[in-house]
């Protein structure tokens, strides 16, 4: 959530920054509602103070041996009038506060200055591993390879879960688990704390992450409240859970940065089609992911983003994959984030790079929603910064690995870092 104080101070600057997301925000309504809300709150406080003062005078008069009944009655009438006004002011302040909050909740984060303006077409490649490699033979696509090698059963997966579902089988299941083991071991070695979060989350977690209320339709809702709003949902990513680990807490500055990682399946309503770049495991309703997360001070935030990006890149490089890193344009960056880097693996059969990790900084946007602060040396509670990064998602890694490492005889060479769990080479005979 954006800081209302910043919007009051310089609405034109924030409006200009948000145009980089290709949206036109008019703060006039928000500022009018905000002014009315603050005015109502001020008058409410004044009315309460006046009524309290009158109550004190009435008590004093009643204790006095020379109490004036007429004055007491007059003061009681004034108190009743103020009481009625207070009831109306409370209703008005609540309505205006709700209206103001709804506007604020719908506003995206302000992109960093170095984030390119525009949509996906303006994403900027910042580095990579050179030109895509040539295999030198008639290569197969990942769907054909996975079926030939018995790694994935798409047909039975669809029979169990419908379109966008699959079953990892045999060595394919081993390969999936080997990737997760590789990620987990690496993050533990790097000093991150391992978390296994619940898969069912409450509405407060969705709100803190920025998922609710605007993007509630993107998740699988399990329970709704009496208003029809989601009250329990399946997590779309572990980030949604990790944001709320310290919700409503005041942390110690000396403990920051706090570094976590979590494994979970991710449940998404989004689904691909029958186009080549959406087939197989490239896009589905459920996939496995390890998520990295940090809580930092504002001063630690930029360095933490570079650390998370470096870790994601190192994991992909450790798999021996051809990849590149892109800085996303503002319009392609999640609404909660100020900056996002995508680590993208090369998929030869479609001639495209696809995201296998997204590394982002929300600065104080999520912390303001979740009320996560730290107390520094001055004793003043200050909002933390929150950052996250996939480390990594597996459903696109398997296609990248088997396509980039396929051999002319139809077998696939397994990356060295995975060979503690999977044979060095996967061939048709291992089905």
VOPAGU-2260 file (C-alpha; in pm, 1 decimal, decimal comma):
REM VOPAGU-2260
SITE   aa  ch    i         X         Y         Z
SITE  UNK   A    0       0,0       0,0       0,0
SITE  UNK   A    1     123,7     349,5     -81,0
SITE  UNK   A    2     189,6     603,9     193,6
SITE  UNK   A    3     -99,9     852,4     207,2
SITE  UNK   A    4     140,4    1113,0     348,8
SITE  UNK   A    5     357,4    1088,1      36,4
SITE  UNK   A    6      50,9    1129,4    -184,6
SITE  UNK   A    7     -56,2    1438,8      11,6
SITE  UNK   A    8     290,9    1592,2     -15,4
SITE  UNK   A    9     351,3    1535,6    -385,9
SITE  UNK   A   10      64,0    1376,6    -578,2
SITE  UNK   A   11     196,3    1494,8    -915,3
SITE  UNK   A   12     530,5    1315,5    -870,1
SITE  UNK   A   13     361,1     986,4    -780,7
SITE  UNK   A   14     109,1    1024,4   -1063,4
SITE  UNK   A   15     396,5    1077,2   -1310,7
SITE  UNK   A   16     583,5     773,4   -1176,0
SITE  UNK   A   17     274,4     553,7   -1210,1
SITE  UNK   A   18     235,5     650,8   -1576,9
SITE  UNK   A   19     540,3     427,2   -1633,3
SITE  UNK   A   20     298,8     137,9   -1566,2
SITE  UNK   A   21      83,3     271,2   -1852,1
SITE  UNK   A   22    -195,6     372,8   -1615,2
SITE  UNK   A   23    -343,4     715,5   -1552,2
SITE  UNK   A   24    -413,0     775,1   -1183,8
SITE  UNK   A   25    -620,8    1069,7   -1068,5
SITE  UNK   A   26    -566,1    1143,4    -700,2
SITE  UNK   A   27    -836,5    1412,0    -682,9
SITE  UNK   A   28   -1103,8    1180,0    -541,2
SITE  UNK   A   29    -860,7    1024,9    -292,8
SITE  UNK   A   30    -743,6    1364,3    -167,3
SITE  UNK   A   31   -1100,6    1493,3    -130,0
SITE  UNK   A   32   -1204,8    1180,4      62,1
SITE  UNK   A   33    -887,6    1201,0     270,7
SITE  UNK   A   34    -951,3    1566,4     357,5
SITE  UNK   A   35   -1311,5    1491,7     455,8
SITE  UNK   A   36   -1198,7    1191,6     660,2
SITE  UNK   A   37    -940,3    1391,3     850,9
SITE  UNK   A   38   -1192,8    1670,5     905,4
SITE  UNK   A   39   -1446,1    1423,2    1043,5
SITE  UNK   A   40   -1184,2    1265,6    1267,7
SITE  UNK   A   41   -1079,5    1607,8    1400,0
SITE  UNK   A   42   -1439,5    1712,4    1472,7
SITE  UNK   A   43   -1503,5    1371,0    1632,6
SITE  UNK   A   44   -1209,2    1416,5    1869,0
SITE  UNK   A   45   -1324,2    1767,9    1950,2
SITE  UNK   A   46   -1682,3    1652,7    2020,9
SITE  UNK   A   47   -1558,8    1372,8    2245,8
SITE  UNK   A   48   -1336,0    1616,4    2433,8
SITE  UNK   A   49   -1622,7    1865,5    2474,1
SITE  UNK   A   50   -1855,1    1593,0    2601,7
SITE  UNK   A   51   -1592,4    1469,4    2844,2
SITE  UNK   A   52   -1545,2    1824,4    2973,4
SITE  UNK   A   53   -1921,1    1866,8    3018,3
SITE  UNK   A   54   -1940,5    1533,2    3200,9
SITE  UNK   A   55   -1670,7    1656,3    3437,0
SITE  UNK   A   56   -1860,0    1979,1    3507,4
SITE  UNK   A   57   -2182,7    1790,1    3573,7
SITE  UNK   A   58   -2005,3    1559,5    3820,0
SITE  UNK   A   59   -1848,0    1856,3    3996,0
SITE  UNK   A   60   -2180,8    2035,7    4021,7
SITE  UNK   A   61   -2354,8    1728,3    4159,0
SITE  UNK   A   62   -2087,3    1696,3    4427,7
SITE  UNK   A   63   -2127,5    2060,0    4521,5
SITE  UNK   A   64   -2365,2    2154,4    4805,2
SITE  UNK   A   65   -2471,9    2452,2    4600,2
SITE  UNK   A   66   -2549,0    2266,6    4277,9
SITE  UNK   A   67   -2762,4    2452,1    4029,0
SITE  UNK   A   68   -3021,9    2210,2    3896,0
SITE  UNK   A   69   -3102,4    2431,5    3597,5
SITE  UNK   A   70   -2737,8    2442,2    3490,7
SITE  UNK   A   71   -2702,0    2067,0    3536,3
SITE  UNK   A   72   -3003,7    2003,6    3318,3
SITE  UNK   A   73   -2871,2    2242,6    3054,6
SITE  UNK   A   74   -2532,9    2069,5    3050,8
SITE  UNK   A   75   -2699,5    1728,9    3020,5
SITE  UNK   A   76   -2891,6    1849,7    2717,0
SITE  UNK   A   77   -2565,5    1973,4    2562,2
SITE  UNK   A   78   -2407,4    1635,3    2637,6
SITE  UNK   A   79   -2695,6    1453,4    2468,1
SITE  UNK   A   80   -2667,4    1674,6    2159,3
SITE  UNK   A   81   -2294,7    1607,1    2144,5
SITE  UNK   A   82   -2362,4    1235,0    2193,1
SITE  UNK   A   83   -2593,2    1230,9    1892,2
SITE  UNK   A   84   -2336,1    1424,2    1690,0
SITE  UNK   A   85   -2062,9    1179,9    1793,2
SITE  UNK   A   86   -2270,1     883,9    1670,5
SITE  UNK   A   87   -2314,4    1049,0    1330,0
SITE  UNK   A   88   -1949,3    1154,9    1316,1
SITE  UNK   A   89   -1836,9     799,2    1393,6
SITE  UNK   A   90   -2052,3     664,3    1111,4
SITE  UNK   A   91   -1923,1     929,3     870,2
SITE  UNK   A   92   -1558,7     879,3     970,0
SITE  UNK   A   93   -1594,5     502,1     930,1
SITE  UNK   A   94   -1753,1     537,6     585,7
SITE  UNK   A   95   -1490,7     788,0     470,1
SITE  UNK   A   96   -1209,4     574,4     614,0
SITE  UNK   A   97   -1340,0     269,4     428,9
SITE  UNK   A   98   -1370,3     467,0     104,8
SITE  UNK   A   99   -1016,8     601,8     143,8
SITE  UNK   A  100    -879,5     256,1     219,3
SITE  UNK   A  101   -1049,8     104,0     -84,8
SITE  UNK   A  102    -885,1     362,6    -310,4
SITE  UNK   A  103    -544,0     309,0    -150,2
SITE  UNK   A  104    -578,6     -70,2    -172,9
SITE  UNK   A  105    -630,6     -45,8    -548,7
SITE  UNK   A  106    -316,9     159,0    -615,9
SITE  UNK   A  107      -3,4     -22,4    -738,1
SITE  UNK   A  108     345,3      43,2    -608,2
SITE  UNK   A  109     557,0     324,1    -750,9
SITE  UNK   A  110     831,5     186,8    -981,5
SITE  UNK   A  111    1194,0     268,3    -905,7
SITE  UNK   A  112    1349,7     544,4   -1114,2
SITE  UNK   A  113    1569,0     303,1   -1314,6
SITE  UNK   A  114    1276,5      77,1   -1413,8
SITE  UNK   A  115    1189,2     122,5   -1784,0
SITE  UNK   A  116     850,5     269,2   -1870,5
SITE  UNK   A  117     602,7      67,3   -2075,8
SITE  UNK   A  118     482,8    -289,4   -2102,6
SITE  UNK   A  119     648,2    -623,6   -2172,1
SITE  UNK   A  120     794,7    -499,2   -2499,2
SITE  UNK   A  121    1009,6    -255,2   -2299,5
SITE  UNK   A  122    1173,8    -522,4   -2080,1
SITE  UNK   A  123    1550,8    -482,2   -2089,2
SITE  UNK   A  124    1798,9    -772,7   -2108,6
SITE  UNK   A  125    2087,0    -686,6   -1877,2
SITE  UNK   A  126    2307,2    -996,0   -1905,7
SITE  UNK   A  127    2308,7   -1360,3   -2001,4
SITE  UNK   A  128    2515,6   -1659,1   -2106,9
SITE  UNK   A  129    2572,4   -1558,1   -2469,4
SITE  UNK   A  130    2411,8   -1685,3   -2788,0
SITE  UNK   A  131    2175,5   -1984,7   -2771,3
SITE  UNK   A  132    2361,6   -2311,9   -2833,8
SITE  UNK   A  133    2306,7   -2518,6   -3149,7
SITE  UNK   A  134    2239,8   -2887,3   -3086,1
SITE  UNK   A  135    2351,7   -2996,7   -3433,4
SITE  UNK   A  136    2077,0   -3254,4   -3492,5
SITE  UNK   A  137    1697,4   -3267,0   -3529,4
SITE  UNK   A  138    1608,1   -3194,0   -3170,2
SITE  UNK   A  139    1283,8   -3297,5   -3002,2
SITE  UNK   A  140    1055,5   -3071,7   -2799,7
SITE  UNK   A  141    1019,3   -3122,1   -2423,9
SITE  UNK   A  142     674,0   -3281,0   -2446,0
SITE  UNK   A  143     794,5   -3550,2   -2687,5
SITE  UNK   A  144    1112,3   -3606,5   -2487,4
SITE  UNK   A  145     924,3   -3635,1   -2158,8
SITE  UNK   A  146     682,2   -3887,4   -2309,0
SITE  UNK   A  147     955,0   -4088,0   -2484,6
SITE  UNK   A  148    1159,0   -4108,8   -2163,4
SITE  UNK   A  149     858,1   -4173,8   -1937,3
SITE  UNK   A  150     922,4   -3861,9   -1728,2
SITE  UNK   A  151     574,7   -3710,0   -1738,7
SITE  UNK   A  152     231,5   -3864,4   -1792,3
SITE  UNK   A  153      20,6   -3585,0   -1938,7
SITE  UNK   A  154    -278,8   -3802,1   -2032,7
SITE  UNK   A  155    -335,0   -3955,0   -1689,6
SITE  UNK   A  156    -257,4   -3622,8   -1523,6
SITE  UNK   A  157    -538,3   -3460,5   -1722,2
SITE  UNK   A  158    -769,1   -3747,9   -1630,8
SITE  UNK   A  159    -695,7   -3686,8   -1261,9
SITE  UNK   A  160    -694,0   -3307,3   -1251,3
SITE  UNK   A  161    -820,0   -3178,0   -1585,2
SITE  UNK   A  162    -641,6   -2954,3   -1832,4
SITE  UNK   A  163    -322,4   -2804,7   -1692,2
SITE  UNK   A  164    -238,7   -3108,0   -1476,6
SITE  UNK   A  165      30,9   -3373,2   -1517,2
SITE  UNK   A  166     199,5   -3657,8   -1328,8
SITE  UNK   A  167     576,1   -3682,1   -1284,1
SITE  UNK   A  168     662,7   -4051,4   -1306,8
SITE  UNK   A  169     970,6   -4264,9   -1245,7
SITE  UNK   A  170    1293,1   -4079,3   -1319,2
SITE  UNK   A  171    1083,7   -3770,7   -1397,3
SITE  UNK   A  172     963,4   -3764,0   -1035,7
SITE  UNK   A  173    1322,9   -3822,8    -921,6
SITE  UNK   A  174    1440,0   -3533,9   -1138,1
SITE  UNK   A  175    1171,6   -3304,0    -994,9
SITE  UNK   A  176    1270,4   -3394,6    -638,5
SITE  UNK   A  177    1641,1   -3366,2    -719,7
SITE  UNK   A  178    1587,5   -3006,0    -828,7
SITE  UNK   A  179    1411,8   -2928,8    -500,9
SITE  UNK   A  180    1689,9   -3097,6    -300,9
SITE  UNK   A  181    1950,8   -2893,9    -490,3
SITE  UNK   A  182    1768,7   -2568,5    -410,7
SITE  UNK   A  183    1708,2   -2655,3     -44,8
SITE  UNK   A  184    2069,5   -2756,8      20,8
SITE  UNK   A  185    2201,4   -2441,5    -146,0
SITE  UNK   A  186    1978,6   -2205,6      53,6
SITE  UNK   A  187    2061,1   -2376,8     382,6
SITE  UNK   A  188    2432,6   -2345,4     304,0
SITE  UNK   A  189    2375,7   -1974,6     236,1
SITE  UNK   A  190    2228,9   -1922,8     583,9
SITE  UNK   A  191    1860,4   -1895,4     497,7
SITE  UNK   A  192    1598,8   -2040,6     737,1
SITE  UNK   A  193    1387,5   -2322,6     589,4
SITE  UNK   A  194    1007,8   -2283,6     621,8
SITE  UNK   A  195     726,8   -2519,7     523,9
SITE  UNK   A  196     414,7   -2297,6     528,4
SITE  UNK   A  197      49,0   -2400,7     532,7
SITE  UNK   A  198    -104,7   -2429,8     187,0
SITE  UNK   A  199    -434,9   -2285,6     309,7
SITE  UNK   A  200    -403,6   -1917,0     393,8
SITE  UNK   A  201    -643,1   -1663,7     542,6
SITE  UNK   A  202    -761,9   -1336,0     392,2
SITE  UNK   A  203    -513,6   -1131,7     598,1
SITE  UNK   A  204    -224,2   -1310,9     427,2
SITE  UNK   A  205    -373,4   -1239,0      85,7
SITE  UNK   A  206    -416,4    -873,3     174,3
SITE  UNK   A  207     -63,8    -834,0     313,5
SITE  UNK   A  208      93,5    -974,2      -3,4
SITE  UNK   A  209    -112,7    -744,3    -225,6
SITE  UNK   A  210    -318,5   -1030,5    -367,0
SITE  UNK   A  211    -643,2    -902,6    -212,6
SITE  UNK   A  212    -874,0    -738,2    -279,8
SITE  UNK   A  213    -785,4    -648,4    -639,8
SITE  UNK   A  214    -653,2    -987,6    -756,0
SITE  UNK   A  215    -873,7   -1219,2    -550,9
SITE  UNK   A  216   -1012,9   -1378,3    -867,6
SITE  UNK   A  217    -668,2   -1517,0    -955,1
SITE  UNK   A  218    -656,5   -1763,0    -663,1
SITE  UNK   A  219    -842,4   -2081,1    -570,2
SITE  UNK   A  220   -1084,7   -1975,0    -296,4
SITE  UNK   A  221   -1180,4   -2249,6     -50,1
SITE  UNK   A  222   -1401,2   -2050,4     188,3
SITE  UNK   A  223   -1575,9   -1712,0     166,1
SITE  UNK   A  224   -1715,1   -1485,2     436,8
SITE  UNK   A  225   -2070,3   -1357,2     463,8
SITE  UNK   A  226   -1991,1   -1078,7     212,6
SITE  UNK   A  227   -1863,6   -1328,7     -43,1
SITE  UNK   A  228   -1500,9   -1219,1      -0,5
SITE  UNK   A  229   -1231,4   -1492,1      23,2
SITE  UNK   A  230   -1155,6   -1603,5     378,4
SITE  UNK   A  231    -946,2   -1913,9     296,5
SITE  UNK   A  232    -754,0   -1980,8     -23,8
SITE  UNK   A  233    -478,5   -2201,6    -166,1
SITE  UNK   A  234    -147,3   -2021,5    -175,8
SITE  UNK   A  235     -44,9   -1911,4    -527,7
SITE  UNK   A  236     318,3   -1888,9    -411,3
SITE  UNK   A  237     502,6   -1925,4     -80,9
SITE  UNK   A  238     569,8   -1551,4     -95,2
SITE  UNK   A  239     207,3   -1496,4       7,1
SITE  UNK   A  240     270,2   -1693,5     326,4
SITE  UNK   A  241     621,0   -1563,7     396,7
SITE  UNK   A  242     509,6   -1198,0     388,6
SITE  UNK   A  243     284,6   -1265,6     687,4
SITE  UNK   A  244     528,1   -1459,9     905,8
SITE  UNK   A  245     590,0   -1137,2    1101,9
SITE  UNK   A  246     254,6    -969,4    1040,2
SITE  UNK   A  247     161,9    -716,3    1313,1
SITE  UNK   A  248     506,8    -751,6    1473,5
SITE  UNK   A  249     778,8    -506,5    1571,1
SITE  UNK   A  250    1119,4    -662,1    1498,8
SITE  UNK   A  251    1462,3    -573,3    1634,0
SITE  UNK   A  252    1684,2    -381,1    1394,7
SITE  UNK   A  253    1982,1    -595,2    1498,4
SITE  UNK   A  254    1798,0    -904,0    1367,1
SITE  UNK   A  255    1765,9    -763,3    1015,1
SITE  UNK   A  256    1797,0    -877,8     747,8
SITE  UNK   A  257    1586,5   -1186,5     817,7
SITE  UNK   A  258    1635,0   -1446,4     543,0
SITE  UNK   A  259    1388,4   -1727,7     475,5
SITE  UNK   A  260    1310,2   -1978,0     205,2
SITE  UNK   A  261    1009,9   -2203,5     166,0
SITE  UNK   A  262     901,6   -2495,9     -47,7
SITE  UNK   A  263     542,1   -2546,6    -153,0
SITE  UNK   A  264     330,4   -2639,2    -449,5
SITE  UNK   A  265     180,2   -2326,6    -608,2
SITE  UNK   A  266    -184,6   -2325,2    -707,8
SITE  UNK   A  267    -285,4   -2091,3    -991,0
SITE  UNK   A  268    -610,4   -2039,6   -1177,3
SITE  UNK   A  269    -418,9   -1920,6   -1482,0
SITE  UNK   A  270    -376,6   -2182,1   -1751,8
SITE  UNK   A  271    -211,1   -2217,6   -2088,7
SITE  UNK   A  272    -358,1   -2343,9   -2409,9
SITE  UNK   A  273    -248,1   -2570,5   -2688,5
SITE  UNK   A  274       5,8   -2327,5   -2829,2
SITE  UNK   A  275     357,9   -2468,0   -2836,2
SITE  UNK   A  276     493,0   -2227,2   -2573,4
SITE  UNK   A  277     220,8   -2329,1   -2324,4
SITE  UNK   A  278     221,1   -2706,9   -2368,1
SITE  UNK   A  279     347,9   -2968,8   -2125,4
SITE  UNK   A  280     458,8   -2843,7   -1785,7
SITE  UNK   A  281     534,5   -2489,3   -1901,8
SITE  UNK   A  282     208,5   -2356,5   -1761,3
SITE  UNK   A  283     -38,7   -2529,3   -1533,8
SITE  UNK   A  284    -264,2   -2506,0   -1231,8
SITE  UNK   A  285     -11,1   -2657,5    -989,6
SITE  UNK   A  286     367,4   -2653,0    -987,0
SITE  UNK   A  287     651,2   -2680,0    -735,7
SITE  UNK   A  288     859,0   -2382,3    -630,1
SITE  UNK   A  289    1115,2   -2284,4    -371,1
SITE  UNK   A  290    1079,3   -1919,1    -270,6
SITE  UNK   A  291    1341,4   -1694,3    -110,4
SITE  UNK   A  292    1235,4   -1403,1     108,1
SITE  UNK   A  293    1400,5   -1122,5     306,3
SITE  UNK   A  294    1287,7    -864,7     562,0
SITE  UNK   A  295    1531,3    -570,7     562,3
SITE  UNK   A  296    1573,1    -207,6     654,2
SITE  UNK   A  297    1537,6      47,8     375,5
SITE  UNK   A  298    1915,7      88,0     373,1
SITE  UNK   A  299    1970,5    -288,8     324,0
SITE  UNK   A  300    1703,2    -323,6      56,9
SITE  UNK   A  301    1897,7    -265,8    -266,5
SITE  UNK   A  302    2183,2    -495,2    -163,3
SITE  UNK   A  303    1931,0    -764,9     -67,0
SITE  UNK   A  304    1773,5    -748,8    -414,1
SITE  UNK   A  305    2112,6    -802,2    -576,5
SITE  UNK   A  306    2183,1   -1091,4    -337,7
SITE  UNK   A  307    1856,6   -1265,8    -424,2
SITE  UNK   A  308    1915,3   -1214,3    -796,1
SITE  UNK   A  309    2269,0   -1349,2    -764,5
SITE  UNK   A  310    2142,3   -1659,6    -584,0
SITE  UNK   A  311    1875,5   -1730,9    -846,2
SITE  UNK   A  312    2126,7   -1681,0   -1127,8
SITE  UNK   A  313    2380,3   -1907,9    -956,8
SITE  UNK   A  314    2122,7   -2187,9    -929,7
SITE  UNK   A  315    2046,2   -2170,3   -1302,0
SITE  UNK   A  316    2414,1   -2145,6   -1390,0
SITE  UNK   A  317    2483,7   -2444,5   -1163,5
SITE  UNK   A  318    2242,2   -2647,0   -1376,2
SITE  UNK   A  319    2451,8   -2560,4   -1681,1
SITE  UNK   A  320    2157,0   -2394,8   -1856,5
SITE  UNK   A  321    2166,3   -2125,2   -2118,8
SITE  UNK   A  322    1983,3   -1824,3   -1970,2
SITE  UNK   A  323    1947,7   -1448,9   -1957,8
SITE  UNK   A  324    1834,9   -1189,2   -1703,2
SITE  UNK   A  325    1582,2    -917,7   -1783,8
SITE  UNK   A  326    1485,4    -604,6   -1593,4
SITE  UNK   A  327    1109,0    -584,2   -1629,9
SITE  UNK   A  328     940,9    -268,7   -1748,0
SITE  UNK   A  329     701,3    -101,1   -1505,5
SITE  UNK   A  330     390,9    -228,0   -1685,3
SITE  UNK   A  331     514,3    -587,9   -1665,0
SITE  UNK   A  332     607,5    -561,9   -1296,0
SITE  UNK   A  333     370,9    -697,6   -1031,5
SITE  UNK   A  334     148,5    -431,4    -875,2
SITE  UNK   A  335     311,4    -476,2    -532,3
SITE  UNK   A  336     670,3    -437,0    -655,0
SITE  UNK   A  337     895,5    -141,5    -735,4
SITE  UNK   A  338    1143,7    -348,8    -938,3
SITE  UNK   A  339    1159,1    -702,8   -1076,1
SITE  UNK   A  340    1428,6    -905,8   -1249,5
SITE  UNK   A  341    1338,4   -1224,4   -1436,3
SITE  UNK   A  342    1588,0   -1506,4   -1479,9
SITE  UNK   A  343    1484,2   -1677,0   -1804,0
SITE  UNK   A  344    1591,6   -2017,2   -1938,9
SITE  UNK   A  345    1620,2   -2091,8   -2311,3
SITE  UNK   A  346    1364,4   -2337,3   -2451,7
SITE  UNK   A  347    1504,1   -2441,3   -2794,5
SITE  UNK   A  348    1182,2   -2591,0   -2935,8
SITE  UNK   A  349     994,3   -2261,1   -2913,8
SITE  UNK   A  350    1295,9   -2034,2   -2963,9
SITE  UNK   A  351    1210,7   -1834,5   -2653,4
SITE  UNK   A  352    1341,0   -1755,1   -2307,3
SITE  UNK   A  353    1089,0   -1832,3   -2030,5
SITE  UNK   A  354    1095,2   -1713,2   -1671,7
SITE  UNK   A  355    1220,9   -1964,2   -1414,9
SITE  UNK   A  356    1276,3   -1707,1   -1140,4
SITE  UNK   A  357    1130,3   -1367,9   -1061,9
SITE  UNK   A  358    1319,4   -1152,2    -808,8
SITE  UNK   A  359    1143,8    -846,7    -671,3
SITE  UNK   A  360    1153,4    -564,4    -418,0
SITE  UNK   A  361     832,1    -420,8    -273,5
SITE  UNK   A  362    1012,0    -179,3     -40,0
SITE  UNK   A  363     754,9     -84,8     231,1
SITE  UNK   A  364     440,6    -156,6      23,8
SITE  UNK   A  365     367,9    -503,1     167,1
SITE  UNK   A  366     497,7    -415,7     515,1
SITE  UNK   A  367     253,9    -123,7     535,8
SITE  UNK   A  368     -32,8    -363,7     462,1
SITE  UNK   A  369      99,9    -626,6     703,7
SITE  UNK   A  370     203,6    -373,7     973,0
SITE  UNK   A  371     556,0    -515,3    1000,6
SITE  UNK   A  372     799,8    -275,1    1162,1
SITE  UNK   A  373    1132,9    -272,2    1338,7
SITE  UNK   A  374    1255,2     -60,8    1627,7
SITE  UNK   A  375    1585,2     111,8    1564,5
SITE  UNK   A  376    1828,9     287,6    1795,8
SITE  UNK   A  377    1598,1     589,2    1819,6
SITE  UNK   A  378    1320,0     366,2    1952,6
SITE  UNK   A  379    1082,5     468,4    1673,4
SITE  UNK   A  380     895,8     186,8    1489,7
SITE  UNK   A  381     981,4     193,4    1116,5
SITE  UNK   A  382     837,9     -15,9     834,6
SITE  UNK   A  383    1061,4    -295,8     705,1
SITE  UNK   A  384    1124,1    -363,4     336,8
SITE  UNK   A  385    1021,0    -701,2     190,1
SITE  UNK   A  386    1185,6    -880,2    -102,1
SITE  UNK   A  387    1126,3   -1215,4    -266,9
SITE  UNK   A  388    1275,1   -1434,9    -536,3
SITE  UNK   A  389    1200,6   -1774,2    -686,6
SITE  UNK   A  390    1478,9   -2008,1    -604,7
SITE  UNK   A  391    1357,1   -2174,6    -826,4
SITE  UNK   A  392    1030,5   -2285,3    -993,0
SITE  UNK   A  393    1061,7   -2633,7   -1143,7
SITE  UNK   A  394     789,9   -2667,5   -1408,0
SITE  UNK   A  395     985,7   -2474,2   -1672,1
SITE  UNK   A  396    1324,7   -2598,8   -1559,1
SITE  UNK   A  397    1250,2   -2959,6   -1654,2
SITE  UNK   A  398    1168,8   -2861,4   -2018,4
SITE  UNK   A  399    1482,4   -2645,1   -2032,3
SITE  UNK   A  400    1701,9   -2922,0   -1890,0
SITE  UNK   A  401    1579,7   -3202,4   -2113,8
SITE  UNK   A  402    1574,8   -2989,1   -2430,2
SITE  UNK   A  403    1915,2   -2827,6   -2376,5
SITE  UNK   A  404    2078,2   -3153,7   -2262,7
SITE  UNK   A  405    1920,7   -3394,9   -2512,2
SITE  UNK   A  406    2148,1   -3616,8   -2716,9
SITE  UNK   A  407    2120,2   -3738,7   -3076,0
SITE  UNK   A  408    2021,9   -4089,2   -2953,7
SITE  UNK   A  409    1718,0   -3949,6   -2768,8
SITE  UNK   A  410    1871,6   -3964,5   -2422,3
SITE  UNK   A  411    1926,3   -3672,1   -2184,4
SITE  UNK   A  412    2239,8   -3590,8   -1984,7
SITE  UNK   A  413    2154,5   -3489,6   -1626,9
SITE  UNK   A  414    2324,7   -3177,5   -1482,3
SITE  UNK   A  415    2612,4   -3271,1   -1254,7
SITE  UNK   A  416    2462,4   -3099,5    -947,3
SITE  UNK   A  417    2164,1   -3338,7    -963,4
SITE  UNK   A  418    2352,6   -3663,7   -1002,1
SITE  UNK   A  419    2345,5   -3744,7    -630,7
SITE  UNK   A  420    1975,0   -3821,0    -681,6
SITE  UNK   A  421    1936,0   -3902,1   -1053,2
SITE  UNK   A  422    2141,8   -4117,0   -1293,7
SITE  UNK   A  423    2392,6   -3928,6   -1511,3
SITE  UNK   A  424    2199,5   -4011,1   -1827,4
SITE  UNK   A  425    1828,4   -4073,7   -1880,4
SITE  UNK   A  426    1742,6   -4303,8   -2170,7
SITE  UNK   A  427    1434,1   -4487,1   -2296,4
SITE  UNK   A  428    1548,7   -4803,8   -2119,8
SITE  UNK   A  429    1507,8   -4634,1   -1778,2
SITE  UNK   A  430    1132,1   -4586,7   -1816,7
